[in-house]
Amino acid sequence: LEGKGRNLLGDVDTDEGAVLAYDALVDPELAPAVLGVVAPGVHVTTMRPLAVEQSNTSVVFDDKVIMKVFRRVPDDLNPDVEVVDALTAVGYRHTARSIASWRRGGRDLAVVREFLGGGADGWHLALTSLRDLYDRRCAPEDCGGDFAPESARLGEATAELHVKLAEAFGTSPARPGAWADA
């Protein structure tokens, strides 16, 4: 663990004696071993942890799969697994393909999905488009950053998402009074 002290989590007592708990998900040698537990048939050579989450840890392997390990584990299914799997089951095509999930005692611990590389954050694309539009003071299609085609595709995907969510989980009349009481 020399040079990796920040990944040391602390001492843990086990039946075999005291051991050191270490965050294997940031270690290029150990993270693939964790992936092997969650998705035994997936073999990889490279890994890179994503440093953007706080309640989960995500690691990208070979830029082809991503494993998300849940740091906060609810007593039942995790919506991150349940909703994506339900959407896939009803044919929603704008989600990454699930490869494997790791569940114990009815609790989701991790999920492995196809990694969709080359994606862009729509919010940042929209802001860039607006910045270009206001800086150049010309028609959107002439300023080089017209977000209209992307926003149209995003709107279509969002509409389809809502239809598929209703198909997957059903609908019922809204009860705002009950929601407010809760």
Solvent accessible surface area in square Angstrom, and as a share of the most:
residue,aa,sasa,rsa
1,L,100,0.50
2,E,174,0.78
3,G,82,0.79
4,K,69,0.29
5,G,49,0.47
6,R,209,0.76
7,N,16,0.08
8,L,72,0.36
9,L,117,0.58
10,G,28,0.27
11,D,112,0.58
12,V,67,0.38
13,D,126,0.65
14,T,55,0.32
15,D,149,0.77
16,E,160,0.72
17,G,33,0.32
18,A,78,0.61
19,V,69,0.40
20,L,98,0.49
21,A,27,0.21
22,Y,38,0.14
23,D,24,0.12
24,A,23,0.18
25,L,10,0.05
26,V,41,0.23
27,D,7,0.04
28,P,88,0.55
29,E,142,0.64
30,L,76,0.38
31,A,0,0.00
32,P,35,0.22
33,A,60,0.46
34,V,35,0.20
35,L,1,0.00
36,G,30,0.29
37,V,91,0.52
38,V,8,0.04
39,A,3,0.02
40,P,98,0.61
41,G,66,0.63
42,V,28,0.16
43,H,148,0.66
44,V,26,0.15
45,T,123,0.71
46,T,84,0.49
47,M,28,0.13
48,R,105,0.38
49,P,57,0.36
50,L,52,0.26
51,A,107,0.83
52,V,122,0.70
53,E,60,0.27
54,Q,179,0.80
55,S,38,0.25
56,N,32,0.17
57,T,21,0.12
58,S,1,0.01
59,V,0,0.00
60,V,1,0.01
61,F,0,0.00
62,D,44,0.23
63,D,90,0.47
64,K,98,0.41
65,V,8,0.04
66,I,37,0.19
67,M,0,0.00
68,K,43,0.18
69,V,22,0.13
70,F,9,0.04
71,R,111,0.40
72,R,180,0.66
73,V,53,0.30
74,P,49,0.31
75,D,112,0.58
76,D,90,0.47
77,L,70,0.35
78,N,16,0.08
79,P,82,0.52
80,D,40,0.21
81,V,1,0.01
82,E,69,0.31
83,V,48,0.27
84,V,25,0.15
85,D,58,0.30
86,A,21,0.16
87,L,6,0.03
88,T,65,0.38
89,A,88,0.68
90,V,33,0.19
91,G,47,0.45
92,Y,18,0.07
93,R,176,0.64
94,H,84,0.38
95,T,38,0.22
96,A,20,0.15
97,R,143,0.52
98,S,38,0.24
99,I,53,0.27
100,A,26,0.20
101,S,51,0.33
102,W,64,0.23
103,R,108,0.40
104,R,158,0.58
105,G,81,0.78
106,G,40,0.38
107,R,98,0.36
108,D,0,0.00
109,L,38,0.19
110,A,0,0.00
111,V,3,0.02
112,V,0,0.00
113,R,25,0.09
114,E,61,0.27
115,F,44,0.18
116,L,108,0.54
117,G,50,0.48
118,G,87,0.83
119,G,69,0.66
120,A,72,0.56
121,D,78,0.40
122,G,30,0.29
123,W,169,0.59
124,H,111,0.50
125,L,76,0.38
126,A,21,0.16
127,L,76,0.38
128,T,53,0.31
129,S,14,0.09
130,L,83,0.41
131,R,137,0.50
132,D,23,0.12
133,L,43,0.21
134,Y,142,0.54
135,D,104,0.54
136,R,142,0.52
137,R,205,0.75
138,C,51,0.30
139,A,39,0.30
140,P,58,0.36
141,E,122,0.55
142,D,103,0.53
143,C,2,0.01
144,G,73,0.71
145,G,17,0.17
146,D,43,0.22
147,F,34,0.14
148,A,58,0.45
149,P,70,0.44
150,E,63,0.28
151,S,47,0.30
152,A,56,0.44
153,R,143,0.52
154,L,103,0.51
155,G,40,0.38
156,E,120,0.54
157,A,18,0.14
158,T,56,0.33
159,A,59,0.46
160,E,40,0.18
161,L,50,0.25
162,H,110,0.49
163,V,96,0.55
164,K,40,0.17
165,L,53,0.26
166,A,37,0.29
167,E,102,0.46
168,A,31,0.24
169,F,100,0.42
170,G,47,0.45
171,T,115,0.67
172,S,95,0.61
173,P,117,0.73
174,A,70,0.54
175,R,158,0.58
176,P,89,0.56
177,G,47,0.46
178,A,35,0.27
179,W,167,0.59
180,A,86,0.67
181,D,131,0.68
182,A,122,0.94
